[in-house]
Amino acid sequence: MTTAFDVYETLKDILHGDFQKKDSLSDFKKLPRGISLFREIPSSRSCIDADISEHYCPCYTTKNVSIQDERVVDSVHAVVDKINDILEAVKSKCAKVVIQSVRSARSVFSDMVRDTEKERSFSFRSYLWNIAEQTRLRITFWTNPGNALYEATVQYNDKNNIKILGDINRINKYGNQSACLRIGQMRDRVRELYCYCI
């Protein structure tokens, strides 16, 4: 897997004319975020190694899930609860968010080939495959007020154990809906994504 961070490191090498042999990446305890394309990039490199959020990891495949599925409904409620928790500190300015409808849901899983010998020791692969009872879901849903459209990735273990992976992304324009949070030059960029001023 290669990333934009790798292209950046490659451009730095080109800019500085640095085409000399580099230290082996095996000398590093942790892989660097970006690796020049003039070096060998390990085939075992994971999204975590490349500093890519779980939500955007290209190593996963998705499959449609019914929006009426209990896991989807529970997950959307958990994400909306989290949004309202984020807005708690500004509840005198921002309306409470409620679910309008679920737009889509997809199950997220790895296409990595299973190797049972390697599963006995901890690795990225064993982490992915030893979660038989867990389900990763990418959900997209509308909320009111403000007709906001959000997308989030969650790890669903059971109704009482839902973990949000990465950010809750607002994927439609919010314009001036959160203008009450802007005071002069000061901005609350996180809460602006979720706030609908009252």
C-alpha positions in Angstrom: 0.0 0.0 0.0 1.2 3.5 -0.9 -0.1 6.8 0.3 0.2 10.5 -0.4 2.7 10.7 2.4 4.9 8.4 0.3 4.6 10.7 -2.7 5.7 13.6 -0.5 8.8 11.7 0.7 9.6 10.8 -2.9 9.3 14.5 -4.0 11.6 15.5 -1.1 14.2 13.0 -2.4 13.9 14.3 -6.0 14.1 17.9 -4.8 17.3 17.2 -2.8 18.7 14.8 -5.4 18.8 12.1 -2.8 18.9 8.9 -4.8 21.4 7.1 -2.5 20.7 3.8 -0.9 18.8 4.3 2.3 18.9 2.4 5.6 16.8 -0.7 5.7 13.2 -0.2 7.0 13.7 -3.2 9.1 16.1 -1.1 11.3 13.0 1.0 12.4 11.0 -0.2 15.4 8.0 1.6 13.8 7.6 2.3 10.1 7.8 6.0 9.2 4.5 7.6 8.1 5.8 8.3 4.6 8.3 6.1 2.7 10.0 7.3 -0.5 9.0 5.3 -3.5 12.8 4.9 -4.1 12.7 2.5 -1.1 11.1 -0.9 -0.8 7.7 -0.5 0.9 6.9 -3.5 3.0 4.0 -5.7 1.7 2.8 -6.1 5.3 2.3 -2.4 5.8 -1.0 -1.6 7.4 -3.2 1.5 7.6 -2.0 2.0 11.2 1.6 1.9 10.0 0.8 4.5 7.3 -1.1 6.7 9.8 -4.4 6.3 7.9 -7.6 6.5 9.9 -9.7 3.3 10.0 -12.5 5.2 8.4 -10.4 5.8 5.2 -8.4 2.6 5.1 -8.3 1.2 1.6 -7.4 -2.3 2.8 -11.1 -3.0 3.5 -14.0 -4.1 1.3 -17.6 -3.2 2.0 -20.9 -4.9 1.5 -24.4 -3.5 1.8 -26.4 -4.1 5.0 -30.1 -3.4 5.4 -30.7 0.0 7.1 -33.3 -1.8 9.2 -30.7 -4.2 10.7 -30.6 -3.9 14.5 -26.9 -3.3 14.5 -27.3 -0.4 12.1 -30.1 1.2 14.1 -28.1 0.8 17.4 -25.0 2.2 15.8 -26.7 5.3 14.4 -28.2 6.0 17.9 -24.7 5.6 19.4 -23.2 8.1 16.9 -26.0 10.6 17.4 -25.5 10.3 21.2 -21.8 11.0 20.7 -22.7 14.1 18.6 -25.0 15.3 21.4 -22.2 14.7 24.0 -19.9 16.8 21.9 -22.5 19.6 21.9 -23.2 19.3 25.6 -20.8 22.2 26.5 -22.7 24.5 24.1 -26.2 23.3 24.6 -27.5 26.8 25.2 -26.5 27.7 21.7 -26.9 24.5 19.7 -30.1 22.4 19.2 -30.1 18.7 20.3 -29.5 16.5 17.2 -32.1 13.8 16.4 -32.1 11.1 13.7 -34.1 11.9 10.6 -33.3 8.7 8.6 -30.6 6.3 7.7 -29.3 6.7 4.1 -27.0 3.6 3.9 -25.1 1.0 5.8 -22.2 -1.1 4.7 -20.3 -3.9 6.5 -16.6 -3.3 6.4 -14.2 -6.2 6.3 -10.7 -7.2 5.3 -9.7 -9.1 2.1 -6.5 -10.2 3.7 -5.8 -13.9 3.3 -6.1 -15.8 6.6 -3.0 -17.5 7.9 -3.9 -19.6 11.0 -0.2 -20.0 12.0 0.3 -16.3 12.2 -2.9 -15.8 14.2 -1.4 -17.5 17.2 0.8 -14.4 17.8 -0.4 -10.8 17.9 -0.3 -9.0 14.5 -2.4 -6.7 12.5 -3.8 -9.8 10.7 -4.7 -11.5 14.0 -6.3 -8.4 15.2 -8.6 -8.3 12.2 -9.5 -12.0 12.2 -10.0 -12.6 15.9 -13.1 -10.4 16.0 -15.7 -13.0 15.0 -18.3 -11.4 17.3 -17.5 -7.9 16.2 -18.9 -6.1 13.1 -17.5 -3.0 11.5 -20.1 -0.8 9.9 -19.9 2.3 7.8 -23.1 4.2 8.3 -24.5 7.3 6.6 -27.5 9.1 8.1 -29.5 12.3 8.1 -30.3 14.3 11.3 -32.5 17.2 12.3 -32.5 20.1 12.7 -30.5 21.4 9.8 -30.9 18.3 7.5 -27.3 17.3 8.3 -25.8 14.3 6.5 -23.1 12.3 8.5 -20.9 9.3 7.9 -19.1 7.3 10.5 -17.4 3.9 10.9 -18.2 1.9 14.0 -17.2 -1.3 15.6 -20.3 -3.1 16.8 -19.8 -5.7 19.5 -23.3 -5.6 21.0 -25.9 -3.0 21.7 -24.0 -1.8 24.8 -20.5 -1.9 23.2 -20.3 0.2 20.1 -17.0 2.0 19.4 -16.7 4.9 16.9 -13.6 4.4 14.7 -12.1 7.7 13.6 -14.2 10.9 13.1 -17.9 11.5 12.6 -17.8 13.3 9.3 -20.4 15.8 8.1 -20.6 15.2 4.4 -22.9 18.0 3.3 -22.6 21.8 3.5 -23.6 23.4 6.8 -23.1 27.0 5.7 -24.1 29.4 8.5 -26.0 26.8 10.6 -23.3 27.0 13.3 -22.6 30.8 13.1 -23.4 31.2 16.8 -20.1 29.4 17.6 -18.0 31.9 15.7 -16.9 34.7 18.0 -14.5 37.0 16.2 -11.4 35.1 15.1 -12.1 32.3 17.5 -13.7 29.2 16.0 -14.7 25.8 17.4 -14.2 23.8 14.2 -15.2 20.4 15.7 -18.5 21.6 17.1 -19.2 23.7 14.0 -19.7 20.4 12.1 -22.5 19.3 14.4 -24.1 22.5 15.8 -27.4 23.9 14.6 -27.8 27.3 16.3 -31.1 27.9 18.2 
